[in-house]
Amino acid sequence: MNVKISLPDGSVREYPQGVKGSEIASSISEGLARVSLAIEVNGEVWDLSRPITTDASIKILTWNDKPGKTTFWHSSAHLLAEALEALYPGVKFGTGPAIENGFYYDVDLNGKPFGDDDLAAVEAKMKELAKRDSQYVRKEVTKADALKYFTEKGDPYKIEIINGLEDGKITFYQQGDFTDLCIGPHIPNTGFIKAVKLLNVAGAYWRNNENNKMLTRIYGITFPKAKELEEYLHLIEEAKKRDHRKLGKELELFAFSERVGMGLPLWLPKGTILRERLEQFMRKAQIKAGYDPVVTPHIGSKALYVTSGHYEKYGKDSFQPIHTPDEGEEFLLKPMNCPHHCEIYRTKPRSYRDLPVRLAEFGTVYRYEQSGELHGLTRVRGFTQDDAHIFCRPDQVKEEFVKVIDLVLHVFKSLGFENYTAQVSLRDPENKAKYIGEDSAWERAEREIQEAADERGLSTVAVKGEAAFYGPKLDFMVKDALGRQWQLGTIQVDYQLPQRFELEYVGSDNQKHTPVMIHRAPFGSLERFVAVLIEHCAGNFPLWLAPDQIAVLPISERFNDYAKLVYEKLKEQDIRGLLDDRDEKIGRKIRDAETKKIPFMLIVGEKEAADQTVAVRKHGQGDQGSVPLEEFVNRFRIECSAPI
């Protein structure tokens, strides 16, 4: 009996029932067979050795496919575990997943110290084991047998996992002398792993619960070629240089204080200038697009968030209610701006002719993040969103959504983000309890988002389970200069909150109707956007955005008066910068200005003072020659034109 196998190019081939992915790959080409890592069968990733017994659509996965990389790195985590078990007998294992770049394994070393200095020995053992070409063998086991195996082995973490699994759906994987509880899939054998690097060691609570034991988390990455590892390590070094936490401190943009509280950034003067320039840029774009500015409080009544549904979904994991002297009165730090904007919409009657109503706010919100999840500006507890909510008629949804897409793309183009994809974030059809609203509303919203994205020719990918609890969304995934992916702008269609807040407008039929709500934030949050921008441009901001645009550098104290005159004239022209009149050599002043990534250095000495000129030096490019100050200002104006 044969099965029909549909290939990605649309062709259909017949194979004997029970054909394996490895056999299909070989039938296509020997070259493909040599680099095949796994197979996608009807949307699910399998081992190449699993038999296919029914008609199926398949795709052979290689290192160039994301699921192929994920499978490769998951298998590498098992290789790490095998090496640890060989070097640290009695080690107990938590979980070892693949992550965006590489993998980790959480392990309990029974109190034995383990740090970065211990990684080299484990790495060497992994390389030794990889050369054995051990096959990854899948085995289905009963729950009783699985519990028996790990009880005899003495691994309480695996036992805890097994206790939560359904009998009949439990599998082991074995390679070499190591056996692990795992759903798979895995690459054919360890020989595919040619380059290994263990990166660092961290602590992690078992199952991310602070009440559980702290385990040792070992991070690593592997590649099928040594050259790719070399390129990745170079990328890591470049990423360290661009780290927004490092540059934020060096450029005096922001800081954190334990006294203020973890995850609560303090914007320093230069960072505030940068932030305000971004706000001004967005405000101009919003006014042009017909938005009305609003301002709402930093707190709200608990009842507000009960109405919106936020309290039910996130209350336990949020900052807890603020109690007042009045019995029963409770407030919450604002986790979202949308409930406040709903109340603004409700302040007066609305006609169908009034719609759309577009309300925009740079609103600061507060969300509790566990201390271990905080990371610079990218994961904080207090952040400001360039938030706006559009209240429109159902027939206006697509048009408004397209306009917001245009605004997001304008932001990306203006700030040099040219590589991005649009992710259509859908609800999880297997877990509808996570969401609010009727199926029909969800289906309509999901359809309208996809149609709007198609109209603008966006490259989209649909991801289930990533929707907000009240509606689907379009998330923009941006790649920075190092090829790393970040989620920035987001747009969401919402049929639920207008119903919860009983929002209305009078239609052309003189009847009351419920508007549709579109949530949008092109930056996402200013904190996260600034962090990504810093790392994308390595702190070399566009001239219009740079906190300090010029530095006036007198060669010696004798020319401080002329330098001050130049500096004051530039200030009158609204050109931001500094006057470095320290008693230092000019070489030191230039180096300091270069370190601060100031776009222009204007050096003045005896000749410049006599000729009423400035010697222009550009960051990263060196000497640009001497010009009259007025000529420099004109040149500056041309280069500094902010996006409209």
HUCOR-V773732 format. One record per residue. RES is the residue in one letter. OMEGA is omega as a letter, one per 40 degrees, with the letter a starting at -180 (* if undefined). Layout:
BEGIN
res=RES omega=OMEGA
res=RES omega=OMEGA
END
This chain:
BEGIN
res=M omega=a
res=N omega=i
res=V omega=i
res=K omega=a
res=I omega=i
res=S omega=a
res=L omega=a
res=P omega=a
res=D omega=i
res=G omega=i
res=S omega=a
res=V omega=i
res=R omega=i
res=E omega=i
res=Y omega=i
res=P omega=i
res=Q omega=a
res=G omega=i
res=V omega=a
res=K omega=i
res=G omega=a
res=S omega=i
res=E omega=i
res=I omega=i
res=A omega=i
res=S omega=a
res=S omega=i
res=I omega=i
res=S omega=i
res=E omega=i
res=G omega=i
res=L omega=a
res=A omega=a
res=R omega=a
res=V omega=a
res=S omega=a
res=L omega=a
res=A omega=i
res=I omega=i
res=E omega=a
res=V omega=a
res=N omega=i
res=G omega=a
res=E omega=a
res=V omega=a
res=W omega=i
res=D omega=i
res=L omega=a
res=S omega=a
res=R omega=i
res=P omega=i
res=I omega=a
res=T omega=i
res=T omega=i
res=D omega=a
res=A omega=i
res=S omega=a
res=I omega=i
res=K omega=i
res=I omega=a
res=L omega=i
res=T omega=i
res=W omega=a
res=N omega=i
res=D omega=a
res=K omega=i
res=P omega=i
res=G omega=i
res=K omega=a
res=T omega=i
res=T omega=i
res=F omega=a
res=W omega=i
res=H omega=i
res=S omega=i
res=S omega=i
res=A omega=i
res=H omega=i
res=L omega=i
res=L omega=a
res=A omega=i
res=E omega=i
res=A omega=i
res=L omega=a
res=E omega=i
res=A omega=a
res=L omega=a
res=Y omega=a
res=P omega=a
res=G omega=i
res=V omega=i
res=K omega=a
res=F omega=i
res=G omega=i
res=T omega=a
res=G omega=a
res=P omega=i
res=A omega=i
res=I omega=a
res=E omega=i
res=N omega=i
res=G omega=a
res=F omega=i
res=Y omega=i
res=Y omega=i
res=D omega=a
res=V omega=i
res=D omega=a
res=L omega=i
res=N omega=i
res=G omega=i
res=K omega=i
res=P omega=i
res=F omega=a
res=G omega=a
res=D omega=a
res=D omega=a
res=D omega=a
res=L omega=a
res=A omega=a
res=A omega=i
res=V omega=i
res=E omega=i
res=A omega=i
res=K omega=i
res=M omega=a
res=K omega=i
res=E omega=a
res=L omega=a
res=A omega=a
res=K omega=a
res=R omega=i
res=D omega=a
res=S omega=i
res=Q omega=i
res=Y omega=a
res=V omega=a
res=R omega=i
res=K omega=i
res=E omega=a
res=V omega=i
res=T omega=i
res=K omega=a
res=A omega=i
res=D omega=i
res=A omega=i
res=L omega=a
res=K omega=a
res=Y omega=a
res=F omega=i
res=T omega=i
res=E omega=i
res=K omega=i
res=G omega=a
res=D omega=a
res=P omega=a
res=Y omega=i
res=K omega=i
res=I omega=i
res=E omega=i
res=I omega=a
res=I omega=a
res=N omega=i
res=G omega=a
res=L omega=i
res=E omega=i
res=D omega=a
res=G omega=a
res=K omega=a
res=I omega=i
res=T omega=i
res=F omega=i
res=Y omega=i
res=Q omega=i
res=Q omega=a
res=G omega=a
res=D omega=a
res=F omega=i
res=T omega=a
res=D omega=i
res=L omega=a
res=C omega=i
res=I omega=a
res=G omega=e
res=P omega=i
res=H omega=i
res=I omega=a
res=P omega=a
res=N omega=a
res=T omega=a
res=G omega=i
res=F omega=a
res=I omega=a
res=K omega=a
res=A omega=a
res=V omega=i
res=K omega=i
res=L omega=a
res=L omega=a
res=N omega=a
res=V omega=i
res=A omega=i
res=G omega=i
res=A omega=i
res=Y omega=i
res=W omega=a
res=R omega=i
res=N omega=a
res=N omega=a
res=E omega=i
res=N omega=i
res=N omega=a
res=K omega=i
res=M omega=i
res=L omega=i
res=T omega=i
res=R omega=a
res=I omega=a
res=Y omega=i
res=G omega=i
res=I omega=a
res=T omega=a
res=F omega=i
res=P omega=i
res=K omega=a
res=A omega=a
res=K omega=i
res=E omega=i
res=L omega=i
res=E omega=i
res=E omega=a
res=Y omega=a
res=L omega=i
res=H omega=i
res=L omega=i
res=I omega=i
res=E omega=i
res=E omega=i
res=A omega=i
res=K omega=i
res=K omega=a
res=R omega=a
res=D omega=a
res=H omega=i
res=R omega=i
res=K omega=a
res=L omega=i
res=G omega=i
res=K omega=a
res=E omega=a
res=L omega=i
res=E omega=a
res=L omega=a
res=F omega=i
res=A omega=i
res=F omega=a
res=S omega=i
res=E omega=i
res=R omega=i
res=V omega=i
res=G omega=a
res=M omega=i
res=G omega=a
res=L omega=a
res=P omega=i
res=L omega=i
res=W omega=i
res=L omega=a
res=P omega=a
res=K omega=i
res=G omega=i
res=T omega=i
res=I omega=i
res=L omega=a
res=R omega=a
res=E omega=i
res=R omega=i
res=L omega=i
res=E omega=a
res=Q omega=i
res=F omega=a
res=M omega=a
res=R omega=i
res=K omega=a
res=A omega=a
res=Q omega=i
res=I omega=i
res=K omega=a
res=A omega=i
res=G omega=i
res=Y omega=i
res=D omega=a
res=P omega=i
res=V omega=i
res=V omega=i
res=T omega=a
res=P omega=i
res=H omega=i
res=I omega=i
res=G omega=i
res=S omega=i
res=K omega=a
res=A omega=i
res=L omega=a
res=Y omega=i
res=V omega=i
res=T omega=a
res=S omega=a
res=G omega=a
res=H omega=a
res=Y omega=i
res=E omega=a
res=K omega=a
res=Y omega=a
res=G omega=a
res=K omega=a
res=D omega=a
res=S omega=i
res=F omega=a
res=Q omega=a
res=P omega=i
res=I omega=a
res=H omega=i
res=T omega=i
res=P omega=i
res=D omega=a
res=E omega=i
res=G omega=a
res=E omega=a
res=E omega=i
res=F omega=i
res=L omega=i
res=L omega=a
res=K omega=i
res=P omega=a
res=M omega=i
res=N omega=a
res=C omega=i
res=P omega=i
res=H omega=a
res=H omega=i
res=C omega=i
res=E omega=i
res=I omega=i
res=Y omega=a
res=R omega=a
res=T omega=i
res=K omega=i
res=P omega=a
res=R omega=i
res=S omega=i
res=Y omega=i
res=R omega=a
res=D omega=a
res=L omega=e
res=P omega=i
res=V omega=a
res=R omega=a
res=L omega=a
res=A omega=a
res=E omega=i
res=F omega=a
res=G omega=i
res=T omega=a
res=V omega=a
res=Y omega=i
res=R omega=a
res=Y omega=i
res=E omega=i
res=Q omega=a
res=S omega=a
res=G omega=a
res=E omega=a
res=L omega=a
res=H omega=i
res=G omega=i
res=L omega=a
res=T omega=i
res=R omega=a
res=V omega=a
res=R omega=i
res=G omega=a
res=F omega=a
res=T omega=i
res=Q omega=i
res=D omega=a
res=D omega=i
res=A omega=i
res=H omega=a
res=I omega=i
res=F omega=a
res=C omega=i
res=R omega=i
res=P omega=a
res=D omega=i
res=Q omega=a
res=V omega=a
res=K omega=a
res=E omega=i
res=E omega=i
res=F omega=i
res=V omega=i
res=K omega=i
res=V omega=i
res=I omega=i
res=D omega=i
res=L omega=i
res=V omega=a
res=L omega=i
res=H omega=i
res=V omega=a
res=F omega=a
res=K omega=a
res=S omega=a
res=L omega=i
res=G omega=i
res=F omega=a
res=E omega=a
res=N omega=a
res=Y omega=i
res=T omega=i
res=A omega=a
res=Q omega=i
res=V omega=a
res=S omega=a
res=L omega=i
res=R omega=i
res=D omega=a
res=P omega=i
res=E omega=a
res=N omega=a
res=K omega=i
res=A omega=i
res=K omega=a
res=Y omega=i
res=I omega=i
res=G omega=a
res=E omega=i
res=D omega=a
res=S omega=i
res=A omega=i
res=W omega=a
res=E omega=i
res=R omega=a
res=A omega=i
res=E omega=i
res=R omega=a
res=E omega=i
res=I omega=a
res=Q omega=i
res=E omega=i
res=A omega=i
res=A omega=i
res=D omega=a
res=E omega=i
res=R omega=i
res=G omega=a
res=L omega=i
res=S omega=a
res=T omega=i
res=V omega=a
res=A omega=a
res=V omega=a
res=K omega=i
res=G omega=a
res=E omega=a
res=A omega=i
res=A omega=a
res=F omega=a
res=Y omega=a
res=G omega=i
res=P omega=a
res=K omega=i
res=L omega=i
res=D omega=i
res=F omega=a
res=M omega=a
res=V omega=i
res=K omega=a
res=D omega=a
res=A omega=i
res=L omega=i
res=G omega=i
res=R omega=a
res=Q omega=i
res=W omega=i
res=Q omega=a
res=L omega=a
res=G omega=i
res=T omega=i
res=I omega=a
res=Q omega=i
res=V omega=a
res=D omega=i
res=Y omega=a
res=Q omega=a
res=L omega=i
res=P omega=i
res=Q omega=a
res=R omega=a
res=F omega=i
res=E omega=i
res=L omega=a
res=E omega=i
res=Y omega=i
res=V omega=a
res=G omega=i
res=S omega=i
res=D omega=a
res=N omega=i
res=Q omega=i
res=K omega=i
res=H omega=i
res=T omega=i
res=P omega=i
res=V omega=a
res=M omega=i
res=I omega=i
res=H omega=i
res=R omega=i
res=A omega=a
res=P omega=i
res=F omega=a
res=G omega=i
res=S omega=a
res=L omega=a
res=E omega=a
res=R omega=a
res=F omega=i
res=V omega=i
res=A omega=a
res=V omega=i
res=L omega=i
res=I omega=a
res=E omega=i
res=H omega=a
res=C omega=i
res=A omega=i
res=G omega=i
res=N omega=a
res=F omega=i
res=P omega=a
res=L omega=a
res=W omega=a
res=L omega=a
res=A omega=i
res=P omega=i
res=D omega=a
res=Q omega=a
res=I omega=i
res=A omega=i
res=V omega=a
res=L omega=i
res=P omega=a
res=I omega=i
res=S omega=a
res=E omega=a
res=R omega=a
res=F omega=i
res=N omega=a
res=D omega=i
res=Y omega=i
res=A omega=i
res=K omega=i
res=L omega=i
res=V omega=a
res=Y omega=a
res=E omega=i
res=K omega=i
res=L omega=i
res=K omega=i
res=E omega=i
res=Q omega=i
res=D omega=i
res=I omega=a
res=R omega=i
res=G omega=a
res=L omega=i
res=L omega=a
res=D omega=a
res=D omega=i
res=R omega=i
res=D omega=a
res=E omega=i
res=K omega=a
res=I omega=i
res=G omega=i
res=R omega=i
res=K omega=i
res=I omega=i
res=R omega=a
res=D omega=i
res=A omega=i
res=E omega=i
res=T omega=i
res=K omega=i
res=K omega=i
res=I omega=a
res=P omega=a
res=F omega=i
res=M omega=i
res=L omega=a
res=I omega=a
res=V omega=i
res=G omega=a
res=E omega=a
res=K omega=a
res=E omega=a
res=A omega=a
res=A omega=a
res=D omega=a
res=Q omega=i
res=T omega=i
res=V omega=i
res=A omega=a
res=V omega=i
res=R omega=a
res=K omega=a
res=H omega=i
res=G omega=a
res=Q omega=i
res=G omega=a
res=D omega=i
res=Q omega=i
res=G omega=a
res=S omega=i
res=V omega=i
res=P omega=a
res=L omega=a
res=E omega=i
res=E omega=i
res=F omega=a
res=V omega=i
res=N omega=i
res=R omega=i
res=F omega=a
res=R omega=a
res=I omega=a
res=E omega=a
res=C omega=a
res=S omega=a
res=A omega=i
res=P omega=a
res=I omega=*
END
